[in-house]
Amino acid sequence: MAGEGWIELKFRLFDGTDIGPNKYDASSTVASLKESILARWPQDKELAPKTINDVKLINGGKILENNRTLAESRVAVGELPGGVTTMHVVIRPPLPDKNNEKQLVNAPKQNRCVCSIL
């Protein structure tokens, strides 16, 4: 059984696949978790983050900040001793390069449906 300073995590990717579970020290920073995710990212995925800034970790509906530790970022609701906590991984899509950006600006406007939730 793990000691108090260890937390077992798995990371759920956008397509429903998981990385982990693995045990992490509660004093680990969110940035170090993101580095671990980058190192273990499945090679067969078309969309892959390039840096930790392309990755967002979500736990309990909150986006975790890079400079916070895992202990500071934990959401206690629903956690069971010895259980695995699942964090969701969202990646930022690649930014368009300047040539594509100009093409988008100069492209003719298309009719689009706009919805409002009241």
PyMOL commands that place a pseudoatom at each C-alpha (Angstrom):
pseudoatom trace, name=CA, resn=MET, resi=1, chain=A, elem=C, hetatm=0, pos=[0.000, 0.000, 0.000]
pseudoatom trace, name=CA, resn=ALA, resi=2, chain=A, elem=C, hetatm=0, pos=[1.265, 3.480, -0.902]
pseudoatom trace, name=CA, resn=GLY, resi=3, chain=A, elem=C, hetatm=0, pos=[2.370, 5.966, 1.723]
pseudoatom trace, name=CA, resn=GLU, resi=4, chain=A, elem=C, hetatm=0, pos=[0.554, 9.213, 2.428]
pseudoatom trace, name=CA, resn=GLY, resi=5, chain=A, elem=C, hetatm=0, pos=[2.859, 11.189, 0.131]
pseudoatom trace, name=CA, resn=TRP, resi=6, chain=A, elem=C, hetatm=0, pos=[1.996, 9.227, -3.011]
pseudoatom trace, name=CA, resn=ILE, resi=7, chain=A, elem=C, hetatm=0, pos=[-1.010, 9.649, -5.271]
pseudoatom trace, name=CA, resn=GLU, resi=8, chain=A, elem=C, hetatm=0, pos=[-1.983, 7.185, -7.988]
pseudoatom trace, name=CA, resn=LEU, resi=9, chain=A, elem=C, hetatm=0, pos=[-3.040, 8.947, -11.184]
pseudoatom trace, name=CA, resn=LYS, resi=10, chain=A, elem=C, hetatm=0, pos=[-4.070, 8.084, -14.680]
pseudoatom trace, name=CA, resn=PHE, resi=11, chain=A, elem=C, hetatm=0, pos=[-4.511, 10.594, -17.463]
pseudoatom trace, name=CA, resn=ARG, resi=12, chain=A, elem=C, hetatm=0, pos=[-7.499, 10.316, -19.808]
pseudoatom trace, name=CA, resn=LEU, resi=13, chain=A, elem=C, hetatm=0, pos=[-6.777, 11.628, -23.300]
pseudoatom trace, name=CA, resn=PHE, resi=14, chain=A, elem=C, hetatm=0, pos=[-9.286, 13.341, -25.599]
pseudoatom trace, name=CA, resn=ASP, resi=15, chain=A, elem=C, hetatm=0, pos=[-10.102, 10.095, -27.431]
pseudoatom trace, name=CA, resn=GLY, resi=16, chain=A, elem=C, hetatm=0, pos=[-10.772, 8.100, -24.253]
pseudoatom trace, name=CA, resn=THR, resi=17, chain=A, elem=C, hetatm=0, pos=[-7.427, 6.281, -24.037]
pseudoatom trace, name=CA, resn=ASP, resi=18, chain=A, elem=C, hetatm=0, pos=[-5.445, 6.410, -20.807]
pseudoatom trace, name=CA, resn=ILE, resi=19, chain=A, elem=C, hetatm=0, pos=[-1.848, 6.985, -19.800]
pseudoatom trace, name=CA, resn=GLY, resi=20, chain=A, elem=C, hetatm=0, pos=[-1.124, 5.203, -16.540]
pseudoatom trace, name=CA, resn=PRO, resi=21, chain=A, elem=C, hetatm=0, pos=[-1.976, 4.623, -13.792]
pseudoatom trace, name=CA, resn=ASN, resi=22, chain=A, elem=C, hetatm=0, pos=[1.274, 5.534, -12.077]
pseudoatom trace, name=CA, resn=LYS, resi=23, chain=A, elem=C, hetatm=0, pos=[2.187, 6.775, -8.612]
pseudoatom trace, name=CA, resn=TYR, resi=24, chain=A, elem=C, hetatm=0, pos=[3.396, 10.347, -8.172]
pseudoatom trace, name=CA, resn=ASP, resi=25, chain=A, elem=C, hetatm=0, pos=[4.762, 12.142, -5.132]
pseudoatom trace, name=CA, resn=ALA, resi=26, chain=A, elem=C, hetatm=0, pos=[2.267, 14.666, -3.742]
pseudoatom trace, name=CA, resn=SER, resi=27, chain=A, elem=C, hetatm=0, pos=[5.029, 17.309, -3.881]
pseudoatom trace, name=CA, resn=SER, resi=28, chain=A, elem=C, hetatm=0, pos=[5.351, 16.921, -7.695]
pseudoatom trace, name=CA, resn=THR, resi=29, chain=A, elem=C, hetatm=0, pos=[4.412, 20.019, -9.661]
pseudoatom trace, name=CA, resn=VAL, resi=30, chain=A, elem=C, hetatm=0, pos=[1.727, 20.033, -12.325]
pseudoatom trace, name=CA, resn=ALA, resi=31, chain=A, elem=C, hetatm=0, pos=[4.462, 21.004, -14.820]
pseudoatom trace, name=CA, resn=SER, resi=32, chain=A, elem=C, hetatm=0, pos=[6.389, 17.810, -13.983]
pseudoatom trace, name=CA, resn=LEU, resi=33, chain=A, elem=C, hetatm=0, pos=[3.205, 15.759, -14.510]
pseudoatom trace, name=CA, resn=LYS, resi=34, chain=A, elem=C, hetatm=0, pos=[2.820, 17.361, -17.933]
pseudoatom trace, name=CA, resn=GLU, resi=35, chain=A, elem=C, hetatm=0, pos=[6.449, 16.483, -18.768]
pseudoatom trace, name=CA, resn=SER, resi=36, chain=A, elem=C, hetatm=0, pos=[5.693, 12.874, -17.827]
pseudoatom trace, name=CA, resn=ILE, resi=37, chain=A, elem=C, hetatm=0, pos=[2.620, 12.914, -20.082]
pseudoatom trace, name=CA, resn=LEU, resi=38, chain=A, elem=C, hetatm=0, pos=[4.676, 14.287, -22.996]
pseudoatom trace, name=CA, resn=ALA, resi=39, chain=A, elem=C, hetatm=0, pos=[7.289, 11.554, -22.515]
pseudoatom trace, name=CA, resn=ARG, resi=40, chain=A, elem=C, hetatm=0, pos=[4.641, 8.819, -22.440]
pseudoatom trace, name=CA, resn=TRP, resi=41, chain=A, elem=C, hetatm=0, pos=[2.348, 10.224, -25.169]
pseudoatom trace, name=CA, resn=PRO, resi=42, chain=A, elem=C, hetatm=0, pos=[1.201, 7.410, -27.524]
pseudoatom trace, name=CA, resn=GLN, resi=43, chain=A, elem=C, hetatm=0, pos=[3.130, 7.576, -30.807]
pseudoatom trace, name=CA, resn=ASP, resi=44, chain=A, elem=C, hetatm=0, pos=[0.126, 6.566, -32.920]
pseudoatom trace, name=CA, resn=LYS, resi=45, chain=A, elem=C, hetatm=0, pos=[-1.872, 9.736, -32.129]
pseudoatom trace, name=CA, resn=GLU, resi=46, chain=A, elem=C, hetatm=0, pos=[-2.210, 12.266, -34.959]
pseudoatom trace, name=CA, resn=LEU, resi=47, chain=A, elem=C, hetatm=0, pos=[-2.640, 15.177, -32.583]
pseudoatom trace, name=CA, resn=ALA, resi=48, chain=A, elem=C, hetatm=0, pos=[0.220, 15.434, -30.100]
pseudoatom trace, name=CA, resn=PRO, resi=49, chain=A, elem=C, hetatm=0, pos=[1.401, 18.265, -27.831]
pseudoatom trace, name=CA, resn=LYS, resi=50, chain=A, elem=C, hetatm=0, pos=[4.871, 19.691, -28.442]
pseudoatom trace, name=CA, resn=THR, resi=51, chain=A, elem=C, hetatm=0, pos=[5.454, 21.433, -25.085]
pseudoatom trace, name=CA, resn=ILE, resi=52, chain=A, elem=C, hetatm=0, pos=[3.892, 21.394, -21.623]
pseudoatom trace, name=CA, resn=ASN, resi=53, chain=A, elem=C, hetatm=0, pos=[2.173, 24.682, -22.531]
pseudoatom trace, name=CA, resn=ASP, resi=54, chain=A, elem=C, hetatm=0, pos=[0.138, 22.751, -25.124]
pseudoatom trace, name=CA, resn=VAL, resi=55, chain=A, elem=C, hetatm=0, pos=[-1.282, 20.521, -22.362]
pseudoatom trace, name=CA, resn=LYS, resi=56, chain=A, elem=C, hetatm=0, pos=[-4.006, 21.335, -19.850]
pseudoatom trace, name=CA, resn=LEU, resi=57, chain=A, elem=C, hetatm=0, pos=[-4.747, 19.005, -16.950]
pseudoatom trace, name=CA, resn=ILE, resi=58, chain=A, elem=C, hetatm=0, pos=[-8.253, 19.046, -15.523]
pseudoatom trace, name=CA, resn=ASN, resi=59, chain=A, elem=C, hetatm=0, pos=[-9.130, 17.557, -12.152]
pseudoatom trace, name=CA, resn=GLY, resi=60, chain=A, elem=C, hetatm=0, pos=[-12.580, 17.920, -10.653]
pseudoatom trace, name=CA, resn=GLY, resi=61, chain=A, elem=C, hetatm=0, pos=[-13.547, 20.476, -13.305]
pseudoatom trace, name=CA, resn=LYS, resi=62, chain=A, elem=C, hetatm=0, pos=[-10.585, 22.754, -12.560]
pseudoatom trace, name=CA, resn=ILE, resi=63, chain=A, elem=C, hetatm=0, pos=[-7.642, 23.493, -14.844]
pseudoatom trace, name=CA, resn=LEU, resi=64, chain=A, elem=C, hetatm=0, pos=[-4.463, 22.865, -12.863]
pseudoatom trace, name=CA, resn=GLU, resi=65, chain=A, elem=C, hetatm=0, pos=[-1.719, 25.492, -12.785]
pseudoatom trace, name=CA, resn=ASN, resi=66, chain=A, elem=C, hetatm=0, pos=[1.860, 24.495, -13.741]
pseudoatom trace, name=CA, resn=ASN, resi=67, chain=A, elem=C, hetatm=0, pos=[3.478, 26.015, -10.633]
pseudoatom trace, name=CA, resn=ARG, resi=68, chain=A, elem=C, hetatm=0, pos=[1.174, 24.267, -8.130]
pseudoatom trace, name=CA, resn=THR, resi=69, chain=A, elem=C, hetatm=0, pos=[2.019, 20.956, -6.508]
pseudoatom trace, name=CA, resn=LEU, resi=70, chain=A, elem=C, hetatm=0, pos=[-0.122, 17.877, -6.823]
pseudoatom trace, name=CA, resn=ALA, resi=71, chain=A, elem=C, hetatm=0, pos=[-1.077, 18.149, -3.140]
pseudoatom trace, name=CA, resn=GLU, resi=72, chain=A, elem=C, hetatm=0, pos=[-2.273, 21.752, -3.667]
pseudoatom trace, name=CA, resn=SER, resi=73, chain=A, elem=C, hetatm=0, pos=[-4.217, 20.780, -6.793]
pseudoatom trace, name=CA, resn=ARG, resi=74, chain=A, elem=C, hetatm=0, pos=[-6.096, 17.776, -5.425]
pseudoatom trace, name=CA, resn=VAL, resi=75, chain=A, elem=C, hetatm=0, pos=[-9.857, 17.769, -5.269]
pseudoatom trace, name=CA, resn=ALA, resi=76, chain=A, elem=C, hetatm=0, pos=[-10.845, 15.597, -2.318]
pseudoatom trace, name=CA, resn=VAL, resi=77, chain=A, elem=C, hetatm=0, pos=[-14.465, 14.938, -3.342]
pseudoatom trace, name=CA, resn=GLY, resi=78, chain=A, elem=C, hetatm=0, pos=[-14.994, 11.308, -4.281]
pseudoatom trace, name=CA, resn=GLU, resi=79, chain=A, elem=C, hetatm=0, pos=[-11.419, 10.196, -3.630]
pseudoatom trace, name=CA, resn=LEU, resi=80, chain=A, elem=C, hetatm=0, pos=[-11.034, 6.824, -1.998]
pseudoatom trace, name=CA, resn=PRO, resi=81, chain=A, elem=C, hetatm=0, pos=[-7.946, 5.770, -0.057]
pseudoatom trace, name=CA, resn=GLY, resi=82, chain=A, elem=C, hetatm=0, pos=[-5.868, 3.610, -2.362]
pseudoatom trace, name=CA, resn=GLY, resi=83, chain=A, elem=C, hetatm=0, pos=[-8.002, 4.589, -5.375]
pseudoatom trace, name=CA, resn=VAL, resi=84, chain=A, elem=C, hetatm=0, pos=[-6.825, 5.919, -8.717]
pseudoatom trace, name=CA, resn=THR, resi=85, chain=A, elem=C, hetatm=0, pos=[-7.569, 9.554, -9.562]
pseudoatom trace, name=CA, resn=THR, resi=86, chain=A, elem=C, hetatm=0, pos=[-8.301, 10.238, -13.235]
pseudoatom trace, name=CA, resn=MET, resi=87, chain=A, elem=C, hetatm=0, pos=[-7.233, 13.588, -14.662]
pseudoatom trace, name=CA, resn=HIS, resi=88, chain=A, elem=C, hetatm=0, pos=[-8.404, 14.704, -18.064]
pseudoatom trace, name=CA, resn=VAL, resi=89, chain=A, elem=C, hetatm=0, pos=[-5.845, 15.886, -20.605]
pseudoatom trace, name=CA, resn=VAL, resi=90, chain=A, elem=C, hetatm=0, pos=[-6.762, 18.597, -23.102]
pseudoatom trace, name=CA, resn=ILE, resi=91, chain=A, elem=C, hetatm=0, pos=[-4.271, 19.693, -25.733]
pseudoatom trace, name=CA, resn=ARG, resi=92, chain=A, elem=C, hetatm=0, pos=[-4.198, 23.070, -27.360]
pseudoatom trace, name=CA, resn=PRO, resi=93, chain=A, elem=C, hetatm=0, pos=[-4.522, 22.785, -31.136]
pseudoatom trace, name=CA, resn=PRO, resi=94, chain=A, elem=C, hetatm=0, pos=[-1.496, 24.010, -33.085]
pseudoatom trace, name=CA, resn=LEU, resi=95, chain=A, elem=C, hetatm=0, pos=[-1.549, 27.703, -33.905]
pseudoatom trace, name=CA, resn=PRO, resi=96, chain=A, elem=C, hetatm=0, pos=[-1.991, 28.476, -37.585]
pseudoatom trace, name=CA, resn=ASP, resi=97, chain=A, elem=C, hetatm=0, pos=[1.068, 29.834, -39.317]
pseudoatom trace, name=CA, resn=LYS, resi=98, chain=A, elem=C, hetatm=0, pos=[1.036, 33.379, -40.706]
pseudoatom trace, name=CA, resn=ASN, resi=99, chain=A, elem=C, hetatm=0, pos=[0.337, 32.247, -44.314]
pseudoatom trace, name=CA, resn=ASN, resi=100, chain=A, elem=C, hetatm=0, pos=[-2.765, 30.275, -43.321]
pseudoatom trace, name=CA, resn=GLU, resi=101, chain=A, elem=C, hetatm=0, pos=[-3.906, 33.130, -41.086]
pseudoatom trace, name=CA, resn=LYS, resi=102, chain=A, elem=C, hetatm=0, pos=[-3.828, 35.571, -44.021]
pseudoatom trace, name=CA, resn=GLN, resi=103, chain=A, elem=C, hetatm=0, pos=[-5.789, 33.121, -46.153]
pseudoatom trace, name=CA, resn=LEU, resi=104, chain=A, elem=C, hetatm=0, pos=[-8.456, 32.874, -43.440]
pseudoatom trace, name=CA, resn=VAL, resi=105, chain=A, elem=C, hetatm=0, pos=[-8.736, 36.669, -43.161]
pseudoatom trace, name=CA, resn=ASN, resi=106, chain=A, elem=C, hetatm=0, pos=[-9.048, 37.089, -46.926]
pseudoatom trace, name=CA, resn=ALA, resi=107, chain=A, elem=C, hetatm=0, pos=[-11.481, 34.168, -47.347]
pseudoatom trace, name=CA, resn=PRO, resi=108, chain=A, elem=C, hetatm=0, pos=[-15.064, 35.112, -48.247]
pseudoatom trace, name=CA, resn=LYS, resi=109, chain=A, elem=C, hetatm=0, pos=[-17.471, 35.078, -45.330]
pseudoatom trace, name=CA, resn=GLN, resi=110, chain=A, elem=C, hetatm=0, pos=[-19.834, 32.127, -45.254]
pseudoatom trace, name=CA, resn=ASN, resi=111, chain=A, elem=C, hetatm=0, pos=[-23.314, 32.106, -43.779]
pseudoatom trace, name=CA, resn=ARG, resi=112, chain=A, elem=C, hetatm=0, pos=[-23.111, 30.530, -40.383]
pseudoatom trace, name=CA, resn=CYS, resi=113, chain=A, elem=C, hetatm=0, pos=[-25.744, 29.521, -37.889]
pseudoatom trace, name=CA, resn=VAL, resi=114, chain=A, elem=C, hetatm=0, pos=[-25.410, 31.224, -34.546]
pseudoatom trace, name=CA, resn=CYS, resi=115, chain=A, elem=C, hetatm=0, pos=[-27.097, 29.782, -31.469]
pseudoatom trace, name=CA, resn=SER, resi=116, chain=A, elem=C, hetatm=0, pos=[-27.749, 31.461, -28.144]
pseudoatom trace, name=CA, resn=ILE, resi=117, chain=A, elem=C, hetatm=0, pos=[-28.528, 29.627, -24.932]
pseudoatom trace, name=CA, resn=LEU, resi=118, chain=A, elem=C, hetatm=0, pos=[-30.887, 31.630, -22.777]
for i in range(1, 118): cmd.bond("trace and resi %d" % i, "trace and resi %d" % (i + 1))
show_as sticks, trace
zoom trace
